[in-house]
Amino acid sequence: MTTVHLIEYEDANDEVRAVYDDIRATRNTDFINNFWKALAINPQQLRRTWESAKAVMAPGALDPMTKELIYIAVSVANACEYCIHSHTAAARAKGMTDAQYGELLAVIGMAHHTNGLVATLQVEVDEIFKVRS
């Protein structure tokens, strides 16, 4: 359960509505998800977060589905149930197949396993892996 009241479009002030309108236009949908509705208690933070997310998740050197897959992996690492669900849905909407999702989960599981071993064993980074100036 959220710790704040979600701000619906009809209850939002003009500043929040402007962000909601941009979310709708950018995503080509009428749906505003609960994350944005919760952030709307602070319109400046809502706008800042939306503008950053919109810029980072826009097409670039990485394709949009790859960005969603990375977001899922980081969300798993941070145990953010909401983000895992929302970005899995976004990846599916961008064409992620069940086979790709299964493979992603295998990679995430392997990374958790080996990260834990490396952290426990305190393995030093090989010189060849370090970036040289």
FISE-568390 format. One line per field, with one value per residue: residue number from 1; residue in one letter; y negated, x, z of N, C-alpha, C in turn. Coordinates in nm, 2 decimals. Layout:
nr [NUM / ...]
rest [A / ...]
nyy [Y / ...]
nxx [X / ...]
nzz [Z / ...]
cayy [Y / ...]
caxx [X / ...]
cazz [Z / ...]
cyy [Y / ...]
cxx [X / ...]
czz [Z / ...]
% end
This chain:
nr [1 / 2 / 3 / 4 / 5 / 6 / 7 / 8 / 9 / 10 / 11 / 12 / 13 / 14 / 15 / 16 / 17 / 18 / 19 / 20 / 21 / 22 / 23 / 24 / 25 / 26 / 27 / 28 / 29 / 30 / 31 / 32 / 33 / 34 / 35 / 36 / 37 / 38 / 39 / 40 / 41 / 42 / 43 / 44 / 45 / 46 / 47 / 48 / 49 / 50 / 51 / 52 / 53 / 54 / 55 / 56 / 57 / 58 / 59 / 60 / 61 / 62 / 63 / 64 / 65 / 66 / 67 / 68 / 69 / 70 / 71 / 72 / 73 / 74 / 75 / 76 / 77 / 78 / 79 / 80 / 81 / 82 / 83 / 84 / 85 / 86 / 87 / 88 / 89 / 90 / 91 / 92 / 93 / 94 / 95 / 96 / 97 / 98 / 99 / 100 / 101 / 102 / 103 / 104 / 105 / 106 / 107 / 108 / 109 / 110 / 111 / 112 / 113 / 114 / 115 / 116 / 117 / 118 / 119 / 120 / 121 / 122 / 123 / 124 / 125 / 126 / 127 / 128 / 129 / 130 / 131 / 132 / 133]
rest [M / T / T / V / H / L / I / E / Y / E / D / A / N / D / E / V / R / A / V / Y / D / D / I / R / A / T / R / N / T / D / F / I / N / N / F / W / K / A / L / A / I / N / P / Q / Q / L / R / R / T / W / E / S / A / K / A / V / M / A / P / G / A / L / D / P / M / T / K / E / L / I / Y / I / A / V / S / V / A / N / A / C / E / Y / C / I / H / S / H / T / A / A / A / R / A / K / G / M / T / D / A / Q / Y / G / E / L / L / A / V / I / G / M / A / H / H / T / N / G / L / V / A / T / L / Q / V / E / V / D / E / I / F / K / V / R / S]
nyy [0.12 / -0.22 / -0.51 / -0.75 / -0.96 / -0.88 / -1.09 / -1.16 / -1.24 / -1.41 / -1.54 / -1.67 / -1.95 / -2.23 / -2.21 / -1.95 / -1.82 / -1.90 / -1.75 / -1.49 / -1.50 / -1.51 / -1.26 / -1.09 / -1.17 / -1.12 / -0.84 / -0.75 / -0.69 / -0.67 / -0.60 / -0.66 / -0.56 / -0.43 / -0.50 / -0.76 / -0.90 / -0.89 / -1.03 / -1.28 / -1.42 / -1.60 / -1.83 / -1.94 / -1.74 / -1.53 / -1.63 / -1.66 / -1.40 / -1.26 / -1.40 / -1.32 / -1.04 / -1.01 / -1.11 / -0.93 / -0.68 / -0.71 / -0.63 / -0.55 / -0.49 / -0.24 / -0.01 / -0.05 / 0.18 / 0.32 / 0.13 / 0.15 / 0.42 / 0.39 / 0.22 / 0.39 / 0.58 / 0.42 / 0.34 / 0.59 / 0.64 / 0.43 / 0.51 / 0.40 / 0.44 / 0.31 / 0.18 / 0.40 / 0.53 / 0.33 / 0.26 / 0.51 / 0.54 / 0.33 / 0.41 / 0.64 / 0.52 / 0.40 / 0.61 / 0.82 / 1.17 / 1.47 / 1.65 / 1.48 / 1.35 / 1.56 / 1.62 / 1.37 / 1.38 / 1.60 / 1.49 / 1.28 / 1.43 / 1.58 / 1.37 / 1.27 / 1.49 / 1.52 / 1.27 / 1.27 / 1.47 / 1.36 / 1.13 / 1.24 / 1.39 / 1.19 / 1.13 / 0.99 / 0.75 / 0.83 / 0.71 / 0.67 / 0.61 / 0.36 / 0.01 / -0.17 / -0.49]
nxx [0.08 / 0.05 / 0.23 / 0.13 / -0.14 / -0.28 / -0.27 / -0.52 / -0.60 / -0.82 / -0.82 / -0.58 / -0.35 / -0.28 / -0.01 / 0.07 / -0.12 / -0.02 / 0.22 / 0.11 / -0.03 / 0.18 / 0.30 / 0.10 / 0.09 / 0.35 / 0.37 / 0.16 / -0.10 / -0.38 / -0.34 / -0.22 / 0.02 / 0.05 / 0.29 / 0.36 / 0.13 / 0.17 / 0.41 / 0.31 / 0.24 / 0.44 / 0.49 / 0.72 / 0.91 / 0.79 / 0.78 / 1.06 / 1.15 / 1.00 / 1.09 / 1.36 / 1.34 / 1.21 / 1.40 / 1.62 / 1.51 / 1.45 / 1.49 / 1.82 / 2.17 / 2.13 / 1.87 / 1.51 / 1.40 / 1.62 / 1.69 / 1.47 / 1.51 / 1.75 / 1.65 / 1.47 / 1.65 / 1.81 / 1.60 / 1.53 / 1.77 / 1.75 / 1.52 / 1.27 / 0.95 / 0.74 / 0.86 / 0.98 / 0.75 / 0.63 / 0.82 / 0.87 / 0.62 / 0.64 / 0.86 / 0.75 / 0.55 / 0.71 / 0.80 / 0.93 / 0.98 / 0.86 / 1.07 / 1.29 / 1.25 / 1.28 / 1.55 / 1.67 / 1.60 / 1.76 / 2.01 / 2.01 / 1.98 / 2.23 / 2.41 / 2.35 / 2.43 / 2.71 / 2.81 / 2.76 / 2.94 / 3.19 / 3.19 / 3.19 / 3.43 / 3.61 / 3.75 / 4.01 / 4.01 / 4.11 / 4.40 / 4.38 / 4.12 / 4.08 / 4.03 / 4.24 / 4.40]
nzz [0.00 / -0.08 / 0.06 / 0.02 / -0.10 / -0.41 / -0.69 / -0.90 / -1.25 / -1.27 / -1.03 / -1.02 / -1.01 / -1.24 / -1.32 / -1.26 / -1.43 / -1.68 / -1.69 / -1.68 / -1.92 / -2.10 / -2.05 / -2.14 / -2.41 / -2.50 / -2.46 / -2.60 / -2.50 / -2.27 / -2.02 / -1.70 / -1.49 / -1.15 / -1.02 / -1.12 / -1.04 / -0.76 / -0.73 / -0.79 / -0.57 / -0.53 / -0.74 / -0.87 / -0.84 / -0.97 / -1.24 / -1.29 / -1.26 / -1.46 / -1.69 / -1.69 / -1.70 / -1.95 / -2.12 / -2.08 / -2.14 / -2.40 / -2.76 / -2.86 / -2.86 / -2.75 / -2.81 / -2.75 / -2.62 / -2.51 / -2.32 / -2.15 / -2.06 / -1.92 / -1.72 / -1.59 / -1.49 / -1.31 / -1.14 / -1.03 / -0.89 / -0.70 / -0.57 / -0.64 / -0.67 / -0.80 / -1.01 / -1.15 / -1.24 / -1.40 / -1.59 / -1.71 / -1.83 / -2.01 / -2.16 / -2.28 / -2.43 / -2.62 / -2.76 / -2.64 / -2.60 / -2.45 / -2.44 / -2.46 / -2.21 / -2.03 / -2.07 / -2.00 / -1.72 / -1.65 / -1.69 / -1.50 / -1.27 / -1.27 / -1.26 / -1.00 / -0.85 / -0.92 / -0.85 / -0.58 / -0.50 / -0.58 / -0.42 / -0.17 / -0.17 / -0.22 / -0.46 / -0.65 / -0.91 / -1.23 / -1.39 / -1.67 / -1.72 / -1.64 / -1.72 / -1.92 / -1.93]
cayy [0.00 / -0.34 / -0.59 / -0.88 / -0.95 / -0.90 / -1.21 / -1.13 / -1.35 / -1.51 / -1.60 / -1.73 / -2.09 / -2.25 / -2.17 / -1.80 / -1.78 / -1.92 / -1.63 / -1.37 / -1.51 / -1.48 / -1.12 / -1.03 / -1.20 / -1.04 / -0.70 / -0.73 / -0.62 / -0.76 / -0.55 / -0.72 / -0.46 / -0.47 / -0.57 / -0.90 / -0.95 / -0.90 / -1.14 / -1.40 / -1.50 / -1.70 / -1.85 / -1.96 / -1.61 / -1.46 / -1.68 / -1.63 / -1.25 / -1.23 / -1.45 / -1.23 / -0.90 / -1.03 / -1.13 / -0.81 / -0.57 / -0.74 / -0.56 / -0.61 / -0.39 / -0.12 / -0.01 / -0.06 / 0.31 / 0.34 / 0.04 / 0.21 / 0.54 / 0.34 / 0.17 / 0.51 / 0.64 / 0.34 / 0.35 / 0.71 / 0.62 / 0.34 / 0.57 / 0.31 / 0.52 / 0.23 / 0.16 / 0.53 / 0.55 / 0.22 / 0.27 / 0.63 / 0.51 / 0.24 / 0.49 / 0.72 / 0.43 / 0.37 / 0.73 / 0.93 / 1.30 / 1.56 / 1.71 / 1.37 / 1.32 / 1.67 / 1.60 / 1.26 / 1.42 / 1.68 / 1.41 / 1.21 / 1.53 / 1.61 / 1.25 / 1.26 / 1.60 / 1.50 / 1.15 / 1.31 / 1.54 / 1.26 / 1.04 / 1.33 / 1.43 / 1.07 / 1.15 / 0.87 / 0.73 / 0.86 / 0.58 / 0.66 / 0.56 / 0.21 / -0.09 / -0.25 / -0.62]
caxx [0.00 / 0.13 / 0.23 / 0.07 / -0.26 / -0.25 / -0.34 / -0.58 / -0.60 / -0.93 / -0.79 / -0.45 / -0.34 / -0.24 / 0.13 / 0.06 / -0.19 / 0.07 / 0.31 / 0.03 / -0.06 / 0.30 / 0.32 / 0.00 / 0.13 / 0.48 / 0.35 / 0.04 / -0.20 / -0.45 / -0.31 / -0.12 / 0.04 / 0.05 / 0.42 / 0.35 / 0.03 / 0.23 / 0.50 / 0.24 / 0.23 / 0.54 / 0.49 / 0.85 / 0.98 / 0.72 / 0.83 / 1.20 / 1.17 / 0.95 / 1.18 / 1.48 / 1.30 / 1.18 / 1.53 / 1.70 / 1.45 / 1.42 / 1.58 / 1.95 / 2.26 / 2.07 / 1.73 / 1.42 / 1.38 / 1.74 / 1.68 / 1.37 / 1.57 / 1.84 / 1.57 / 1.42 / 1.76 / 1.84 / 1.49 / 1.54 / 1.88 / 1.70 / 1.40 / 1.16 / 0.84 / 0.66 / 0.94 / 0.99 / 0.62 / 0.60 / 0.92 / 0.84 / 0.51 / 0.69 / 0.94 / 0.66 / 0.49 / 0.82 / 0.82 / 1.00 / 0.92 / 0.88 / 1.21 / 1.39 / 1.23 / 1.34 / 1.69 / 1.70 / 1.60 / 1.87 / 2.13 / 2.00 / 2.01 / 2.37 / 2.48 / 2.34 / 2.51 / 2.85 / 2.84 / 2.77 / 3.07 / 3.30 / 3.19 / 3.23 / 3.57 / 3.69 / 3.83 / 4.06 / 3.99 / 4.22 / 4.45 / 4.34 / 3.98 / 4.08 / 4.04 / 4.36 / 4.39]
cazz [0.00 / -0.09 / 0.17 / -0.01 / -0.18 / -0.55 / -0.75 / -1.03 / -1.34 / -1.24 / -0.90 / -1.03 / -1.05 / -1.38 / -1.34 / -1.27 / -1.55 / -1.79 / -1.70 / -1.72 / -2.06 / -2.17 / -2.04 / -2.23 / -2.55 / -2.53 / -2.46 / -2.69 / -2.41 / -2.17 / -1.89 / -1.61 / -1.38 / -1.01 / -0.99 / -1.15 / -0.95 / -0.63 / -0.74 / -0.82 / -0.45 / -0.54 / -0.89 / -0.93 / -0.85 / -1.08 / -1.37 / -1.30 / -1.28 / -1.59 / -1.79 / -1.69 / -1.75 / -2.09 / -2.19 / -2.06 / -2.21 / -2.55 / -2.84 / -2.87 / -2.90 / -2.71 / -2.85 / -2.64 / -2.55 / -2.43 / -2.21 / -2.06 / -2.00 / -1.82 / -1.61 / -1.52 / -1.41 / -1.20 / -1.05 / -0.95 / -0.79 / -0.60 / -0.52 / -0.66 / -0.73 / -0.89 / -1.14 / -1.22 / -1.32 / -1.50 / -1.70 / -1.78 / -1.92 / -2.11 / -2.25 / -2.36 / -2.53 / -2.72 / -2.84 / -2.57 / -2.61 / -2.33 / -2.45 / -2.42 / -2.07 / -1.96 / -2.08 / -1.91 / -1.58 / -1.62 / -1.68 / -1.37 / -1.16 / -1.28 / -1.21 / -0.86 / -0.80 / -0.93 / -0.77 / -0.44 / -0.48 / -0.59 / -0.30 / -0.05 / -0.19 / -0.23 / -0.57 / -0.70 / -1.05 / -1.32 / -1.46 / -1.81 / -1.72 / -1.60 / -1.83 / -1.92 / -1.98]
cyy [-0.12 / -0.42 / -0.73 / -0.86 / -0.97 / -1.01 / -1.17 / -1.26 / -1.46 / -1.59 / -1.68 / -1.88 / -2.10 / -2.19 / -2.01 / -1.75 / -1.79 / -1.80 / -1.51 / -1.38 / -1.47 / -1.32 / -1.05 / -1.05 / -1.12 / -0.89 / -0.66 / -0.64 / -0.72 / -0.71 / -0.62 / -0.62 / -0.52 / -0.54 / -0.72 / -0.97 / -0.97 / -1.02 / -1.28 / -1.48 / -1.61 / -1.73 / -1.87 / -1.83 / -1.52 / -1.50 / -1.64 / -1.48 / -1.21 / -1.28 / -1.36 / -1.10 / -0.91 / -1.04 / -1.00 / -0.70 / -0.59 / -0.66 / -0.63 / -0.50 / -0.25 / -0.12 / -0.01 / 0.07 / 0.34 / 0.25 / 0.10 / 0.34 / 0.50 / 0.29 / 0.28 / 0.57 / 0.55 / 0.34 / 0.48 / 0.70 / 0.53 / 0.39 / 0.47 / 0.39 / 0.44 / 0.21 / 0.29 / 0.55 / 0.45 / 0.23 / 0.40 / 0.61 / 0.43 / 0.32 / 0.58 / 0.64 / 0.39 / 0.49 / 0.84 / 1.06 / 1.37 / 1.61 / 1.60 / 1.35 / 1.43 / 1.66 / 1.48 / 1.30 / 1.51 / 1.60 / 1.33 / 1.31 / 1.56 / 1.49 / 1.24 / 1.37 / 1.56 / 1.37 / 1.18 / 1.38 / 1.45 / 1.17 / 1.12 / 1.36 / 1.31 / 1.08 / 1.01 / 0.87 / 0.75 / 0.73 / 0.56 / 0.60 / 0.41 / 0.12 / -0.16 / -0.39 / -0.64]
cxx [0.09 / 0.12 / 0.17 / -0.06 / -0.22 / -0.33 / -0.39 / -0.58 / -0.70 / -0.90 / -0.65 / -0.46 / -0.29 / -0.10 / 0.14 / -0.01 / -0.10 / 0.17 / 0.23 / 0.00 / 0.06 / 0.33 / 0.22 / 0.05 / 0.25 / 0.46 / 0.23 / -0.06 / -0.27 / -0.42 / -0.20 / -0.10 / 0.06 / 0.18 / 0.41 / 0.24 / 0.08 / 0.33 / 0.43 / 0.22 / 0.33 / 0.56 / 0.63 / 0.93 / 0.92 / 0.78 / 0.98 / 1.22 / 1.12 / 1.04 / 1.31 / 1.45 / 1.28 / 1.31 / 1.61 / 1.64 / 1.42 / 1.52 / 1.71 / 2.05 / 2.21 / 1.92 / 1.64 / 1.40 / 1.50 / 1.74 / 1.58 / 1.43 / 1.67 / 1.76 / 1.51 / 1.53 / 1.80 / 1.73 / 1.49 / 1.65 / 1.83 / 1.57 / 1.28 / 1.05 / 0.77 / 0.74 / 0.96 / 0.87 / 0.60 / 0.69 / 0.91 / 0.73 / 0.55 / 0.78 / 0.86 / 0.59 / 0.59 / 0.86 / 0.90 / 0.92 / 0.94 / 1.02 / 1.31 / 1.37 / 1.30 / 1.49 / 1.74 / 1.70 / 1.72 / 2.00 / 2.13 / 2.04 / 2.16 / 2.45 / 2.47 / 2.43 / 2.66 / 2.89 / 2.85 / 2.90 / 3.19 / 3.31 / 3.24 / 3.38 / 3.67 / 3.79 / 3.88 / 4.03 / 4.12 / 4.27 / 4.40 / 4.20 / 3.97 / 4.10 / 4.17 / 4.34 / 4.47]
czz [0.00 / 0.04 / 0.15 / -0.09 / -0.33 / -0.61 / -0.89 / -1.12 / -1.30 / -1.11 / -0.90 / -1.06 / -1.19 / -1.41 / -1.35 / -1.39 / -1.67 / -1.80 / -1.74 / -1.87 / -2.15 / -2.17 / -2.14 / -2.38 / -2.59 / -2.54 / -2.55 / -2.62 / -2.32 / -2.03 / -1.82 / -1.50 / -1.24 / -0.96 / -1.01 / -1.06 / -0.81 / -0.63 / -0.75 / -0.69 / -0.44 / -0.69 / -0.95 / -0.94 / -0.96 / -1.22 / -1.39 / -1.33 / -1.41 / -1.70 / -1.80 / -1.74 / -1.90 / -2.17 / -2.19 / -2.14 / -2.35 / -2.63 / -2.85 / -2.91 / -2.86 / -2.75 / -2.73 / -2.56 / -2.46 / -2.31 / -2.10 / -1.99 / -1.90 / -1.70 / -1.53 / -1.43 / -1.29 / -1.09 / -0.97 / -0.85 / -0.68 / -0.53 / -0.53 / -0.74 / -0.83 / -1.02 / -1.22 / -1.30 / -1.43 / -1.62 / -1.77 / -1.88 / -2.04 / -2.21 / -2.34 / -2.47 / -2.65 / -2.79 / -2.77 / -2.57 / -2.47 / -2.33 / -2.41 / -2.27 / -1.99 / -1.96 / -2.00 / -1.76 / -1.55 / -1.61 / -1.54 / -1.26 / -1.16 / -1.22 / -1.06 / -0.79 / -0.80 / -0.85 / -0.63 / -0.41 / -0.48 / -0.47 / -0.18 / -0.05 / -0.20 / -0.34 / -0.63 / -0.85 / -1.13 / -1.38 / -1.60 / -1.83 / -1.69 / -1.72 / -1.81 / -1.98 / -2.10]
% end
